[in-house]
Amino acid sequence: MSLLDVSFAIIVEPLRMAFVLCVTLLNRLIHSPIALCFVLGMAIAVMVVMGTFHRMGVLHSGDSIRKVQAKKRDATPPAHDRGSRPLSRVIFLASCLVLVVLTGVVIPVGLIEVMPQAVKFVGSATDSSQILALVERPLCLALGTFLLWPIILYALPGRRHRCLLEVMLVALACVAIIDYRFFGTNGEAVSMLYASDFTPAMDLTLIVANIAAVLATCVVSGFLSRRFPRITLGILTVATTAMAGSTILHATALPDKLAAAEDEVAAQKTEQPQFTLSKTGQNVVVLMLDRGMSEYIPYIMNEKPELKEQFAGFTYYPNTMSFGGFTNFGVPALFGGYEYTPVEMNKRSTERLQDKHDEALTVMPAIFDQGGYDVTVCDPPYAGYQWEPDLSIYDPYPNVHTYNTMGYFTGMASDSQQITGISCDLFYLAVARVCPLPCRQPLYASGVTYTYGDGDASGTGIPLNVSTASGQTVSDDALTADGGTDAFLQSYYALNHLTSMTRIDDSITGSFLMMANDATHDPMILQEPSYTPTQHVDNTAYEAQHHGRFTVNGEQLICENSDQYMHYQANMAALMQVGRWLDYLREQGVYDNTRIIICSDHGRPLHQLASRILPGNNGLYDTEFYAPLLMEKDFDATEFTTDEGFMTQSDVPTMATRGVISNPTNPFTGKPISNAEKYAHDQYILASWDWDISANNGTTFLPGVWFAVHTDMRVMGNWREVPDPGGQAT
């Protein structure tokens, strides 16, 4: 960075960010009663804390306190202690440095350490020589926000406001440390990088505990800073030194990690992702749409009858359940079968969850590889327990082709745009990371900023409809929106390029494709009725004329808020792109000899079907959470049909291998691939908010709520909450 850039980042940028945050907050207060109530509650809490400080004498200078104490003792006030004010100033500066080190260095470095591959998505070249570039701008912003401007305010005439600033900065520093250490992880921060759909911890108990901890920290820190200043200074000094020292130690390993990530990315970018389908043999395709919503299918087919023609031959299974509400719970069971449900994985309590997860991702590719099929795997979710799939888990299978397709077709930006893009984002990310839980989502609601050039210089992608994907602003009624999210576009264009990824070959005897896509997981508001991403969306007229499409067979799909609309739209958009690909397969003569399974790992608790909600106090009791999409087109099938039979996501390996692999066996356990477990006992669902694989990564899943389900997951009477079934399933 030039001297001018540094000066701008330290002096001007903090003022601009403060203005933007104030405008955003004001907008939320005007349009959101919940936000207004929260702010009023916080204001009351602040007044209570300030009142407590006043009664404790915290807001008085050291001289004033001694004078009051002297009067109470009817004694002469002591002479002025020249060491009191300098000590207060040192505490003030130490508090500032804690915030600077935490938000300017510790979190950015910690983020890169947890997920070095993420760097390329926020605009930095994966070159170890650019480590300084990753930190210098966030550090400059932190210096301006938490050091320069507080010092300027502190230097203004008057003693009372200085006392107030001293107490405020000490409280902010202590709250930041508490929130960073005990309420969140760097994995949570990485999730912000990958999705505009950042969801903070939704456990009300945890939120209440966090708010209580924040208030208690404010009171205790204020008391200590005024009554025991040397102890306070010692605590801040130790905290700053410990964080800085730890970060330096971790930073020494970053060059190797970035270099390894660079090699991995370069290897993945050397050729366009592709997979082969045989014209003469049998092909099997398993396509997972992350968070694909099963209940949408009747409404989607009702709105777009042409999709029924494109999906001719498919059987839709509306009575399908998943074994959890997030990817870490659902993916192993989906790709590995009944040996990898949460209950069964917990039984193998001496093995790491990561190893069991990777094993599940390898089951079907290994089986089909051993069966002589041409095997391709694209975007295996959480491979290596990494947010960016670690394709090296397939290295023991040299004949298995592997690609990460999401992000390949969205184009590349220039170096100058990249460095600018990451810096501000990492600082916002750091600030969000140290805020109390209720503040994090509003602070980071628009997602990470991604800036792209006008074209695709690499020639590996197609022009974006939204050339600058820096988050989406949505109206209160969700009918209009501006902008877009990079997370959705990366996945959407991967589906858009299914045809260009497809190779037709007469020489191979058969092929197997296992692919995942996040278009349905990272939704945004799309233009109706084309369901495409555009810079400006206005669905007012279309919704006024066609809102009745959300009632099918007398049951209404509730679509009233942005979350509900964008999930429906993203599911529609994904199926429309898949439909285009199915037409292409017909044109190429490989549709009839290809078995295609479209599935998902879980649903979403959007409260769109009133009949699907169990008695409970949060989203874990919305059974839409555990209703994954499942559709299958078998060989030579011609009609779109519906099968009401009870299914689970763990039926997928059985469906995929049925009739094409003789006596399919799990290569890791030696047990047959079968769905017999479905009929042996109730099926057990782990309902939990612990989706973060950087935290929920031991040998068993963290405790949660368990449900037992049987026969028909759409009937609420078939659900019951049970203790941890541990030894019940066999």
Residue, then its C-alpha position, 0 to 999 in steps of 0.5 A: m500500500s502507498l502512503l496515500d492509501v495507508s493515510f486514507a485507510i487510517i483517517v478517512e475510511p473509519l469515518r465512512m464506515a461509521f456513516v454507512l453503519c449509522v445509515t444501515l442501523l437507521n434503515r433497520l430501525i425504521h423498517s424492522p420492529i424487532a431491530l427497534c425493540f432490540v436497540l431500545g433494550m440495549a439502550i435501557a441496558v446501557m443506561v442501567v450500566m451507566g447508572t451503576f457506574h455512576r453510583m460506583g463512582v466509575l465515571h469520576s476521575g481519580d481526584s474526584i473519588r479521593k475528594v469524595q472519600a476525604k469529605k466522607r472521612d471529614a479529612t483534608p483532601p490529599a494532594h494531587d496524585r500525578g500518577s493517576r492520570p498517566l495510569s488512566r491514559v495508559i489503560f486507555l491506550a492499552s484498551c485501544l491496542v487490544l481492539v487493534v490487535l484483535t480486529g486488525v491482525v488476530i482474526p484475519v490471520g486466524l481466518i487464513e489459518v483455518m481456511p487458506q483456500a478461502v483467500k482466493f474467494v475474497g480477492s487475494a492471489t494465493d501467493s505466500s508473498q502476499i501475506l502482508a497484503l492480507v493484513e495491512r489494510p485491515l490493520c490500517l482500518a483497525l488503527g484508524t477506528f480503534l486508536l487514531w480517532p479515539i485518541i483525537l476524541y480523548a485529546l479534546p478539552g474536558r476531563r469528564h468525557r475522558c473518564l467516559l472514554e476510558v471506561m468505554l474503551v476498557a469495556l469494549a476491549c473486554v467485551a471483544i475478548i469475551d465474545y471472541r474467545f467464548f461466543g463464536t469460532n473462526g469457522e463461523a467467520v469462514s462461513m461468512l466468506y462462503a455464504s450470504d446466508f450467515t446464520p448466527a447461533m440461534d439458541l436463545t439460551l446462548i444469546v441470553a448468556n452472551i448478553a448477560a456476559v456482555l453486561a457483566t463484563c462491562v460492569v466488572s471492567g468499569f469497576l476494575s479500571r477505576r478501583f484497581p487500575r494496575i490490575t486492569l492494565g495488567i490484564l489488558t497487557v497480558a491479553t494483548t501480548a498473548m494474542a500477538g504472540s500466538t498470532i505470530l507463531h501461527a503466522t509462521a506457518l501461513p506461507d506453507k499453507l498458502a503455497a499448498a492452497e495455491d498449488e491446489v487451486a492451480a491444479q484445479k484450474t488447469e482444465q475445465p471441469q468435465f465428466t463423461l457419459s457413455k452412449t452405449g453403457q449405463n450411466v449413474v448420476v447423483l446430483m446433490l442440491d444442498r438444502g434442496m426443498s422437497e415440499y417445493i416440487p408440487y408448487i414448482m411443477n404447478e408454476k412451470p408445467e414445462l419442467k414436468e416434460q423436462f423431468a419426464g421419467f423422474t419419480y418424486y419422493p415427497n415422504t423423504m427424511s434426512f438425518g439432520g438439518f445441516t450438511n455435516f449431519g446429512v451428507p455422510a448418510l446421503f453418500g455413505g448410506y445407513e452406516y453413516t447416520p449420526v447414530e451410527m457415526n457416534k457409535r464409532s466413538t474412537e474415530r474422528l468425525q472428519d475421517k468418517h465423513d471422508e469415508a462416506l464421501t468415498v463409498m460410492p466412487a470407490i464401489f463404481d471405480q472397482g466396478g469398472y465405471d468411469v468415475t467423476v466427483c465434483d464438489p464433495p461437501y466438506a471433504g477433508y472437513q474443509w469449507e473448500p472441498d479437499l479433493s486429495i481424499y480421492d488420491p488413493y483412487p487414481n482413476v477417479h476424476t475430481y473437480n471443484t466446479m463452484g466458482y470456476f465459471t464466475g470469472m476472475a478479477s484484476d489484482s488491484q481489484q482483488i486486494t481492495g476487495i479483501s481488506c475492507d471485508l476482513f475488517y468488517l468480518a473481524v468487527a462482526r466476530v467480536c460483537p455480541l451475538p444479536c448484532r452479528q447478522p445485521l452487521y454482516a447481513s449483506g455478506v462479503t463484498y466481491t468486486y469483479g471486472d467487466g469481462d472474463a479475461s481467462g476465457t473460462g467462464i461466461p459474463l455475469n449478469v451482475s458484474t459487481a456482486s457485493g451483496q443484495t439489498v432486498s425490500d421489506d416485501a421481498l418483491t424488489a431487490d438490487g445487486g447480487t451475491d457471489a455465493f449464489l452466482q458461483s453455484y448457479y453458473a456451475l449448473n448453467h455449464l452442465t452441458s459444457m462439462t458433459r462429454i459423450d463417449d462411445s468407448i467407455t462401458g459406463s460412467f458414474l458422476m457424483m456432484a454437489n451444488d450450493a445454488t439452493h443453499d445460498p439463495m438470493i432474490l431472482q427475477e421472475p418468471s425467468y428466475t435469473p439473477t439481474q442487477h435490479v429485480d422487480n417482481t411486483a407485477y408478477e406476484a400480484q398476478h400469480h401469487g395463487r400458484f402457492t396453493v396446490n391441492g388446498e395446501q398453501l406454501i407460505c411465501e411472505n418474507s425474503d427468506q421464503y421467496m429467495h429459497y423458492q426462487a433458488n430451487m426453481a432456478a436450479l431445477m430450470q438449469v438442470g432441466r436444460w441439461l436433461d434436454y441436452l442429454r436427450e439430444q445426445g442420446v444418453y438420457d434413457n441409458t442414464r439413471i439420475i438421482i437428484c437429492s439434498d442433504h437437508g431442508r430449511p426451517l422456513h415455516q412455510l407449511a403450517s401442517r409440518i411444525l411440531p410443538g417446540n420453541n425454535g426452528l429445530y421443531d419445523t420438520e421442513f428442516y428434515a425434508p430433503l429433495l429426492m427424485e430419481k429417473d431410472f433407465d428408460a423411464t418415461e413418465f413423471t410420477t410420485d411415490e408416497g413410500f417412506m424414504t430417507q436420504s440414506d436410500v441413495p447409495t442403494m438406489a444408485t447401485r441397484g442393478v448395476i453393481s453386483n452385491p455392492t459392498n462398503p469397501f471400508t467396512g465390508k458390509p453390504i449396501s442396503n436399506a434394510e435398516k429403514y425397516a428395522h426400527d424408527q429412524y433417528i434425526l439429530a436436531s442441532w444448530d452445531w453445523d460448524i465443522s471447525a467446532n463440531n469436529g471431535t469423535t462424536f457429534l455434539p449433543g442435540v435434540w433427537f427425534a424418532v420418525h417412522t412410516d410417514m415423516r409428513v404426519m406429525g403424530n409419527w414424530r417423537e422426541v427421544p433421548d440420545p438413541g445411542g445403543q437403540a439402533t442396530 
